């Protein structure tokens, strides 16, 4: 997995590289600018832009991000390309390493145009650009703490209105490095909508998470000399999941193994009218590789399709209307490696009593989804007690279910998904899989540690076509199957979410834009996705400039 530092952590990594490794900040800035210029030359095939003929506007701020832009301008000048360097600040505001590189650029022959309060000329130049031209956005970096206003906002609006291709340096200007959209932003945040982003040293949490990734376009990562080995020192807890998480799936099974060697999963799911949810979870678990699977569902929910859809699964019918539902199902815990509970369950009080009994008596890893999560609202103490006993729990809420757990709204969850997921993990002692665009997997914090220090993973796979009924049921079955096979809880959740999204991406890639992906299609593609993921995991090679897979496509230009 790739580290995803926050703005504070990134600043500490910069300072530590300068102090501990003795690499001056000006050298890091030089490497950053050179990396961006390398990407500009690589973009010809994607954009058909001929750098030798294009007009290039490098738009810089007075800070470190602007310093990167000044390095870029110097290289473009040395290569004889047509460009203009615009600094959106008075010259006196340019300081430190940025000033060093501004002086170097001017000494090399670069002319810098400064504008502060009146940005009219710059905005006119932006409006004159054509589709074959290029904007390099080096206005603002990771130091942003509030929404952009005033003249800078006017410049960003002009960049977004331009027909030219936009390449942002490190982050699209106006983006919050931690949250994506700044907390004080309006419904129309003032953020550059880039076609490409060249992020420096490491991707930033707000850049690859939701909704930040919507502004980033296609992302390239440029190595500027900050070593990964410094990340643990500065407690970088967020990570971008990559295909290496699927590597254990490629390991051959024991030559003397059998169905009992690969776990026995109990799924408690389904109700009248919602048999499909139970079947999707069961089929997904079977295709993920569980040795044995037992599906417990109400007698009146069964129909003739069960045997034909899931002949490999065993069934355990129960009577939902009878009191003491736990007396019917608790004995089934014996011999089971893991449980999945929730898809399609009936919203009745007896289910809540069953869930509380399972939390109290079941030592196995458990995955709770859908109606099980709704029934557990207010039961945080029971979940925490289970965690203190060392029993693993996974909650897989969508934003609506997460809002019920936290007593807030879906909009509030989506406004700060990272904080929401970490808060649920801390309150429940559970691994939380907050579903949606850029699904998050969060581990509960260790004792005496803050929620912000708990491990967090961003899942880059998945697509809008997967927003269809039953998709979460598939994921639940997959996570539970890996848990039953002995995977560690956080690893199982990360691998299943990545694998699930990758399968959906493979289906979507074969369809026309806007097509819907069904849960059954994801299940049918899991084996192909496992194979493709294994190829990605083994084909990675270190390289100074690498594109990050599964990034948002380029924006629609005017």
C-alpha positions as CSV (number, residue, x, y, z in Angstrom):
1,X,0.0,0.0,0.0
2,X,1.1,3.6,-0.7
3,X,1.3,6.1,2.1
4,X,-1.3,9.0,2.1
5,X,0.0,11.7,4.3
6,X,-2.1,14.6,5.6
7,X,-0.9,18.2,5.1
8,X,0.7,18.2,8.6
9,X,2.4,14.9,8.0
10,X,3.6,16.0,4.6
11,X,5.1,19.1,6.1
12,X,6.9,17.0,8.7
13,X,8.2,14.6,6.0
14,X,9.6,17.6,4.1
15,X,11.3,19.0,7.2
16,X,12.7,15.6,8.2
17,X,14.1,15.0,4.7
18,X,15.9,18.4,4.9
19,X,17.2,18.0,8.4
20,X,17.9,14.2,8.7
21,X,19.0,13.4,5.1
22,X,20.6,16.8,4.5
23,X,18.7,17.4,1.2
24,X,18.0,21.1,0.9
25,X,14.4,22.3,0.3
26,X,15.5,23.9,-2.9
27,X,16.7,20.6,-4.2
28,X,13.3,19.0,-3.4
29,X,11.7,21.8,-5.3
30,X,14.0,21.3,-8.2
31,X,13.1,17.6,-8.3
32,X,9.4,18.4,-8.2
33,X,9.5,20.9,-11.1
34,X,11.6,18.5,-13.2
35,X,9.2,15.7,-12.5
36,X,6.3,17.8,-13.7
37,X,8.1,18.8,-16.9
38,X,8.7,15.1,-17.5
39,X,5.0,14.4,-17.3
40,X,4.2,17.2,-19.6
41,X,6.3,15.5,-22.3
42,X,4.6,12.2,-21.5
43,X,1.1,13.6,-22.0
44,X,1.5,13.9,-25.8
45,X,-0.2,10.6,-26.5
46,X,-3.1,11.3,-24.1
47,X,-3.8,14.9,-25.2
48,X,-2.3,15.2,-28.7
49,X,-0.7,18.4,-27.5
50,X,2.5,19.3,-29.3
51,X,4.6,21.1,-26.7
52,X,6.6,22.7,-29.4
53,X,3.6,24.5,-30.8
54,X,1.4,24.9,-27.7
55,X,1.1,28.1,-25.6
56,X,1.8,27.2,-22.0
57,X,0.8,29.3,-19.1
58,X,2.5,28.5,-15.8
59,X,0.4,30.1,-13.1
60,X,2.3,30.2,-9.8
61,X,1.6,31.4,-6.2
62,X,4.1,32.9,-3.9
63,X,4.6,29.8,-1.8
64,X,6.3,26.4,-2.3
65,X,3.8,25.2,-4.8
66,X,4.6,28.4,-6.8
67,X,8.3,27.6,-6.4
68,X,7.7,24.3,-8.2
69,X,6.1,26.4,-11.0
70,X,9.2,28.6,-11.2
71,X,11.4,25.6,-11.7
72,X,9.0,24.4,-14.4
73,X,9.2,27.7,-16.2
74,X,13.0,27.6,-16.2
75,X,13.0,24.1,-17.8
76,X,10.5,25.2,-20.4
77,X,12.6,28.2,-21.2
78,X,15.7,26.0,-21.5
79,X,13.8,23.7,-23.9
80,X,12.9,26.6,-26.1
81,X,9.1,26.2,-25.6
82,X,6.5,29.0,-25.8
83,X,5.3,29.8,-22.3
84,X,4.5,32.6,-19.9
85,X,5.1,32.6,-16.1
86,X,2.4,34.4,-14.1
87,X,2.8,34.9,-10.4
88,X,-0.5,35.7,-8.7
89,X,1.1,37.8,-5.9
90,X,3.4,40.8,-5.5
91,X,7.1,40.0,-5.9
92,X,7.7,40.9,-2.3
93,X,5.6,38.0,-1.1
94,X,7.8,35.4,-2.8
95,X,10.2,34.1,-0.2
96,X,12.5,31.2,0.8
97,X,13.1,28.4,-1.7
98,X,10.4,29.8,-4.0
99,X,12.4,33.1,-4.2
100,X,15.6,31.1,-4.8
101,X,14.0,29.5,-7.9
102,X,12.4,32.7,-9.1
103,X,15.8,34.4,-9.1
104,X,17.3,31.4,-10.9
105,X,14.6,31.4,-13.5
106,X,15.0,35.2,-14.1
107,X,18.8,34.7,-14.3
108,X,18.2,32.1,-17.0
109,X,16.1,34.6,-19.0
110,X,12.5,33.9,-17.8
111,X,10.2,36.9,-17.6
112,X,7.8,36.7,-14.7
113,X,4.5,38.6,-14.8
114,X,3.2,39.6,-11.4
115,X,-0.5,40.3,-10.6
116,X,-2.1,40.6,-7.2
117,X,-5.4,42.4,-6.7
118,X,-6.0,43.0,-10.4
119,X,-5.9,39.7,-12.3
120,X,-7.7,41.0,-15.4
121,X,-4.8,40.5,-17.8
122,X,-4.1,37.0,-16.6
123,X,-7.8,36.1,-17.0
124,X,-7.8,37.5,-20.5
125,X,-4.8,35.3,-21.4
126,X,-6.6,32.3,-20.0
127,X,-9.7,33.0,-22.0
128,X,-7.6,33.2,-25.2
129,X,-6.1,29.7,-24.9
130,X,-7.2,26.9,-27.2
131,X,-7.6,23.2,-26.8
132,X,-4.1,22.6,-28.0
133,X,-2.7,24.8,-25.3
134,X,-1.7,24.0,-21.7
135,X,-2.1,25.5,-18.2
136,X,0.2,24.5,-15.4
137,X,-1.6,25.2,-12.1
138,X,1.0,25.9,-9.4
139,X,-1.0,28.3,-7.4
140,X,-1.7,26.5,-4.1
141,X,-0.4,23.4,-2.4
142,X,-1.0,21.5,0.8
143,X,-1.0,24.6,3.0
144,X,-4.6,25.5,2.1
145,X,-6.9,25.6,5.2
146,X,-10.0,27.4,3.9
147,X,-11.9,28.1,0.7
148,X,-10.3,30.4,-1.9
149,X,-11.8,33.9,-2.3
150,X,-11.0,37.2,-4.0
151,X,-8.6,37.4,-7.0
152,X,-7.4,33.8,-6.6
153,X,-11.0,32.6,-6.9
154,X,-11.4,34.6,-10.1
155,X,-8.2,33.0,-11.5
156,X,-9.4,29.5,-10.6
157,X,-12.7,30.2,-12.3
158,X,-10.9,31.3,-15.4
159,X,-8.8,28.2,-15.4
160,X,-11.9,26.0,-15.2
161,X,-13.6,28.0,-18.0
162,X,-10.5,27.7,-20.3
163,X,-10.4,25.2,-23.2
164,X,-6.8,24.4,-22.5
165,X,-5.6,21.2,-20.8
166,X,-4.8,21.8,-17.2
167,X,-2.1,20.1,-15.3
168,X,-2.0,20.7,-11.5
169,X,1.2,20.5,-9.4
170,X,0.8,18.3,-6.3
171,X,-2.9,19.2,-5.8
172,X,-5.5,21.1,-7.8
173,X,-5.4,24.6,-6.3
174,X,-8.2,25.1,-3.8
175,X,-8.3,21.4,-2.8
176,X,-7.9,20.6,0.9
177,X,-5.1,18.0,1.2
178,X,-6.9,16.2,4.0
179,X,-10.6,16.5,3.3
180,X,-10.8,17.2,-0.5
181,X,-13.3,20.0,-0.4
182,X,-12.5,22.6,2.4
183,X,-14.9,22.4,5.4
184,X,-16.1,26.0,4.8
185,X,-16.8,25.4,1.1
186,X,-20.2,26.2,-0.5
187,X,-22.1,23.9,-2.8
188,X,-19.8,25.0,-5.6
189,X,-16.3,24.9,-4.1
190,X,-13.6,27.0,-5.8
191,X,-11.2,24.3,-6.9
192,X,-9.3,23.8,-10.1
193,X,-10.8,21.0,-12.1
194,X,-7.6,19.5,-13.5
195,X,-7.2,17.1,-16.5
196,X,-4.0,15.8,-14.9
197,X,-2.4,16.1,-11.5
198,X,1.3,15.4,-10.8
199,X,1.4,14.8,-7.1
200,X,4.7,15.0,-5.4
201,X,6.4,12.4,-3.1
202,X,3.2,10.7,-2.1
203,X,-0.5,11.0,-3.0
204,X,-2.4,13.1,-0.5
205,X,-5.4,11.7,1.4
206,X,-7.7,14.5,0.2
207,X,-6.5,14.0,-3.4
208,X,-7.4,10.3,-3.8
209,X,-10.3,10.1,-1.4
210,X,-13.9,11.3,-2.2
211,X,-14.8,13.9,-3.2
212,X,-11.2,15.2,-3.9
213,X,-10.5,12.7,-6.7
214,X,-13.2,14.3,-8.8
215,X,-11.1,17.4,-9.2
216,X,-7.8,15.6,-9.8
217,X,-8.3,14.1,-13.3
218,X,-5.6,11.5,-14.1
219,X,-2.9,11.4,-11.4
220,X,0.8,10.9,-11.8
221,X,3.2,10.4,-8.9
222,X,6.6,12.0,-9.0
223,X,9.3,10.8,-6.7
224,X,11.2,13.9,-5.4
225,X,13.5,12.1,-2.9
226,X,11.5,11.8,0.3
227,X,11.9,8.2,1.4
228,X,9.0,6.0,2.4
229,X,10.9,4.9,5.5
230,X,10.2,8.2,7.1
231,X,6.4,7.7,7.1
232,X,6.2,5.4,10.2
233,X,8.3,8.0,12.1
234,X,5.6,10.6,11.5
235,X,2.7,8.2,12.1
236,X,1.3,8.3,8.6
237,X,-1.7,6.1,9.1
238,X,-3.6,6.4,5.8
239,X,-2.8,4.2,2.8
240,X,-3.9,3.9,-0.8
241,X,-4.6,0.2,-1.5
242,X,-3.0,-1.3,-4.5
243,X,-3.0,-4.8,-6.2
244,X,-0.5,-6.2,-3.8
245,X,-3.3,-6.7,-1.3
246,X,-4.5,-9.5,-3.5
247,X,-1.1,-11.3,-3.6
248,X,-2.1,-13.9,-1.0
249,X,-4.9,-15.1,-3.3
250,X,-2.3,-16.3,-5.7
251,X,-0.8,-18.7,-3.2
252,X,-1.5,-22.3,-4.1
253,X,-3.7,-24.3,-1.7
254,X,-2.3,-27.2,0.2
255,X,-2.0,-30.4,-1.7
256,X,-3.6,-32.3,1.2
257,X,-6.3,-29.6,1.9
258,X,-10.0,-30.2,1.7
259,X,-13.3,-28.3,2.2
260,X,-12.8,-28.3,5.9
261,X,-9.4,-26.7,5.5
262,X,-10.7,-23.4,4.1
263,X,-13.3,-22.3,6.7
264,X,-17.0,-22.7,7.3
265,X,-19.0,-19.6,7.0
266,X,-22.5,-19.0,8.5
267,X,-24.6,-16.4,6.8
268,X,-27.7,-15.1,8.5
269,X,-29.6,-13.2,5.8
270,X,-32.8,-12.9,3.9
271,X,-36.5,-12.5,4.6
272,X,-39.7,-12.7,2.6
273,X,-39.2,-10.7,-0.6
274,X,-35.5,-10.3,0.1
275,X,-34.1,-13.8,-0.7
276,X,-31.9,-12.2,-3.4
277,X,-29.8,-10.4,-0.8
278,X,-29.1,-13.7,0.9
279,X,-28.3,-15.5,-2.3
280,X,-25.9,-12.8,-3.5
281,X,-23.9,-12.9,-0.2
282,X,-23.8,-16.7,-0.4
283,X,-22.7,-16.9,-4.0
284,X,-20.0,-14.2,-3.4
285,X,-18.7,-16.1,-0.5
286,X,-18.5,-19.4,-2.4
287,X,-16.8,-17.7,-5.4
288,X,-14.3,-16.0,-3.0
289,X,-13.2,-19.4,-2.0
290,X,-14.9,-20.5,1.3
291,X,-14.7,-24.2,2.0
292,X,-18.2,-24.6,3.5
293,X,-21.1,-22.2,3.6
294,X,-24.3,-22.5,5.6
295,X,-27.2,-20.0,4.9
296,X,-29.6,-19.5,7.7
297,X,-32.9,-17.8,6.5
298,X,-36.6,-17.8,7.5
299,X,-38.6,-20.8,6.3
300,X,-41.1,-18.5,4.6
301,X,-38.4,-16.8,2.6
302,X,-37.3,-19.9,0.8
303,X,-38.5,-20.8,-2.7
304,X,-37.5,-23.2,-5.4
305,X,-34.6,-21.1,-6.7
306,X,-32.4,-21.7,-3.6
307,X,-31.2,-25.1,-4.6
308,X,-30.6,-24.2,-8.2
309,X,-28.8,-20.9,-7.4
310,X,-26.6,-22.1,-4.6
311,X,-26.4,-25.9,-4.7
312,X,-23.0,-25.8,-3.0
313,X,-24.4,-24.1,0.1
314,X,-26.1,-25.8,3.0
315,X,-29.3,-24.2,4.5
316,X,-30.5,-23.7,8.0
317,X,-34.2,-22.7,8.1
318,X,-35.6,-20.9,11.1
319,X,-39.0,-19.5,12.2
320,X,-38.8,-15.8,12.4
321,X,-42.1,-15.3,14.3
322,X,-41.2,-17.5,17.2
323,X,-39.8,-15.9,20.4
324,X,-36.2,-16.6,21.5
325,X,-34.9,-16.6,17.9
326,X,-31.4,-16.9,19.4
327,X,-32.3,-20.4,20.7
328,X,-32.7,-21.5,17.1
329,X,-29.5,-20.0,15.8
330,X,-26.9,-19.8,18.5
331,X,-26.2,-23.6,18.3
332,X,-25.2,-23.1,14.7
333,X,-22.2,-21.1,15.8
334,X,-20.4,-24.3,16.7
335,X,-17.8,-25.2,14.2
336,X,-18.1,-22.0,12.2
337,X,-15.1,-19.9,11.3
338,X,-16.9,-16.6,10.7
339,X,-20.4,-15.1,10.4
340,X,-22.0,-12.7,8.0
341,X,-25.2,-11.1,9.2
342,X,-27.6,-8.6,7.8
343,X,-28.3,-8.7,4.0
344,X,-32.1,-8.7,3.5
345,X,-32.9,-9.3,7.2
346,X,-36.4,-8.5,8.5
347,X,-36.6,-5.2,10.5
348,X,-38.2,-6.8,13.6
349,X,-37.2,-6.6,17.3
350,X,-36.4,-10.3,17.4
351,X,-33.5,-9.6,15.0
352,X,-32.0,-7.1,17.4
353,X,-32.2,-9.6,20.3
354,X,-30.4,-12.2,18.1
355,X,-27.7,-9.7,17.2
356,X,-27.0,-8.9,20.9
357,X,-26.8,-12.6,21.7
358,X,-24.4,-13.2,18.8
359,X,-22.2,-10.3,20.1
360,X,-22.2,-11.8,23.6
361,X,-21.6,-15.5,22.7
362,X,-19.9,-15.7,19.3
363,X,-16.1,-15.7,19.4
364,X,-15.8,-15.9,15.6
365,X,-15.1,-12.9,13.3
366,X,-18.4,-11.3,12.3
367,X,-19.4,-9.0,9.5
368,X,-22.6,-6.9,10.0
369,X,-24.3,-5.2,7.0
370,X,-27.5,-3.6,6.0
371,X,-30.4,-4.3,8.5
372,X,-28.0,-5.7,11.1
373,X,-26.3,-2.3,11.2
374,X,-29.6,-0.5,11.6
375,X,-30.6,-2.8,14.4
376,X,-27.3,-2.2,16.2
377,X,-27.8,1.6,16.5
378,X,-27.4,2.4,20.1
379,X,-25.6,-0.9,20.8
380,X,-22.1,0.5,20.8
381,X,-21.3,-0.8,24.3
382,X,-22.0,-4.4,23.2
383,X,-19.7,-4.0,20.2
384,X,-17.0,-2.5,22.4
385,X,-17.3,-5.3,24.9
386,X,-16.9,-7.8,22.1
387,X,-13.8,-6.0,20.9
388,X,-12.3,-6.0,24.4
389,X,-12.6,-9.8,24.5
390,X,-10.5,-9.9,21.3
391,X,-13.3,-10.8,19.0
392,X,-13.2,-9.2,15.5
393,X,-16.1,-7.3,14.0
394,X,-16.5,-5.6,10.7
395,X,-19.3,-3.1,10.0
396,X,-20.0,-2.2,6.3
397,X,-22.3,0.8,6.3
398,X,-23.3,2.9,3.4
399,X,-23.6,6.7,4.2
400,X,-27.2,6.4,5.3
401,X,-26.4,3.6,7.7
402,X,-23.3,5.5,8.9
403,X,-25.5,8.5,9.6
404,X,-27.8,6.4,11.8
405,X,-24.9,5.1,13.8
406,X,-23.7,8.6,14.4
407,X,-27.0,10.3,14.8
408,X,-26.4,12.7,11.9
409,X,-27.2,13.0,8.2
410,X,-25.9,11.4,5.0
411,X,-24.8,14.8,3.8
412,X,-22.7,15.3,7.0
413,X,-21.1,11.8,6.5
414,X,-20.2,12.6,2.9
415,X,-18.8,16.0,3.8
416,X,-16.1,14.3,5.9
417,X,-16.0,10.6,5.3
418,X,-12.6,10.1,6.9
419,X,-13.7,11.5,10.3
420,X,-17.1,9.7,10.1
421,X,-15.5,6.3,9.5
422,X,-12.9,6.8,12.2
423,X,-15.5,7.9,14.7
424,X,-17.6,4.8,14.1
425,X,-14.5,2.6,14.4
426,X,-13.6,4.2,17.7
427,X,-17.2,4.0,19.1
428,X,-17.7,0.4,18.2
429,X,-14.2,-1.1,18.3
430,X,-14.9,-2.5,14.8
431,X,-13.2,-2.4,11.5
432,X,-15.4,-0.1,9.4
433,X,-15.9,-0.3,5.7
434,X,-17.6,3.0,4.7
435,X,-18.9,2.2,1.2
436,X,-19.3,4.6,-1.6
437,X,-17.0,6.3,-4.1
438,X,-13.5,5.6,-2.8
439,X,-14.6,3.2,-0.1
440,X,-12.7,3.7,3.2
441,X,-11.5,0.9,5.5
442,X,-10.7,2.0,9.0
443,X,-9.3,0.0,11.9
444,X,-10.3,1.0,15.5
445,X,-7.6,2.9,17.4
446,X,-5.4,1.0,19.8
447,X,-5.8,1.8,23.5
448,X,-4.6,5.2,24.5
449,X,-4.3,6.3,20.9
450,X,-6.3,8.9,19.0
451,X,-8.8,7.9,16.3
452,X,-6.7,9.9,13.8
453,X,-3.8,7.4,14.4
454,X,-5.8,4.4,13.4
455,X,-5.0,2.7,10.1
456,X,-7.1,3.9,7.2
457,X,-7.2,2.6,3.7
458,X,-8.6,4.2,0.6
459,X,-9.9,1.8,-2.1
460,X,-9.3,3.2,-5.6
461,X,-11.3,0.6,-7.5
462,X,-15.0,0.7,-8.3
463,X,-17.1,2.9,-10.5
464,X,-20.5,4.6,-10.6
465,X,-22.1,1.7,-12.5
466,X,-21.8,-0.3,-9.4
467,X,-24.5,1.8,-7.6
468,X,-27.1,-1.0,-7.9
469,X,-29.1,-3.1,-5.5
470,X,-27.2,-6.0,-4.0
471,X,-23.7,-4.7,-4.5
472,X,-23.1,-4.4,-0.8
473,X,-24.4,-7.9,-0.2
474,X,-21.7,-9.3,-2.5
475,X,-19.0,-7.4,-0.6
476,X,-20.3,-8.7,2.7
477,X,-20.0,-12.3,1.5
478,X,-16.5,-11.7,0.2
479,X,-15.2,-10.1,3.4
480,X,-16.7,-12.9,5.5
481,X,-15.2,-15.6,3.3
482,X,-11.7,-14.2,3.7
483,X,-12.2,-13.9,7.5
484,X,-13.3,-17.5,7.6
485,X,-10.2,-18.5,5.7
486,X,-8.1,-17.0,8.4
487,X,-7.2,-13.5,7.1
488,X,-6.6,-10.7,9.5
489,X,-9.6,-8.5,9.9
490,X,-8.3,-5.2,8.4
491,X,-6.5,-7.1,5.6
492,X,-9.6,-9.1,4.7
493,X,-11.7,-5.9,4.5
494,X,-9.1,-4.1,2.3
495,X,-8.6,-7.1,0.0
496,X,-12.3,-7.8,-0.5
497,X,-13.2,-4.2,-1.1
498,X,-10.3,-3.8,-3.7
499,X,-11.2,-7.1,-5.4
500,X,-14.9,-6.3,-5.5
501,X,-14.2,-2.9,-7.1
502,X,-11.7,-4.3,-9.6
503,X,-14.3,-6.9,-10.7
504,X,-16.8,-4.1,-11.2
505,X,-14.2,-2.1,-13.2
506,X,-13.6,-5.0,-15.5
507,X,-17.3,-5.4,-16.2
508,X,-17.7,-1.7,-16.7
509,X,-14.7,-1.5,-19.1
510,X,-16.6,-3.7,-21.5
511,X,-19.7,-1.6,-21.5
512,X,-20.7,1.7,-22.9
513,X,-20.5,4.8,-20.7
514,X,-23.3,5.0,-18.2
515,X,-24.0,1.3,-18.1
516,X,-25.1,-0.4,-14.8
517,X,-23.1,-3.3,-13.3
518,X,-25.1,-5.9,-11.4
519,X,-24.0,-7.8,-8.4
520,X,-24.3,-11.2,-10.2
521,X,-21.9,-9.8,-12.9
522,X,-19.3,-8.9,-10.2
523,X,-19.5,-12.4,-8.7
524,X,-19.0,-13.9,-12.2
525,X,-15.9,-11.7,-12.7
526,X,-14.2,-12.4,-9.4
527,X,-11.9,-15.1,-10.8
528,X,-10.8,-12.8,-13.7
529,X,-10.2,-9.9,-11.3
530,X,-8.2,-12.2,-9.0
531,X,-5.9,-13.0,-12.0
532,X,-5.6,-9.4,-13.2
533,X,-4.9,-8.2,-9.7
534,X,-2.1,-10.8,-9.4
535,X,-0.6,-9.5,-12.6
536,X,-0.6,-5.9,-11.3
537,X,0.9,-7.0,-8.0
538,X,3.9,-8.7,-9.7
539,X,4.4,-6.2,-12.5
540,X,5.1,-3.1,-10.4
541,X,8.6,-1.6,-10.8
542,X,10.0,1.4,-9.0
543,X,10.1,4.4,-11.3
544,X,10.5,8.2,-10.8
545,X,7.2,9.0,-12.6
546,X,4.3,6.6,-12.4
547,X,0.6,6.9,-13.3
548,X,-1.8,5.9,-10.5
549,X,-4.4,3.5,-11.7
550,X,-8.2,4.0,-11.3
551,X,-8.1,7.8,-11.3
552,X,-10.9,10.1,-12.5
553,X,-11.0,10.7,-16.2
554,X,-10.2,14.1,-17.7
555,X,-12.7,16.9,-17.4
556,X,-15.1,17.9,-20.2
557,X,-13.6,21.1,-21.5
558,X,-15.7,24.0,-23.0
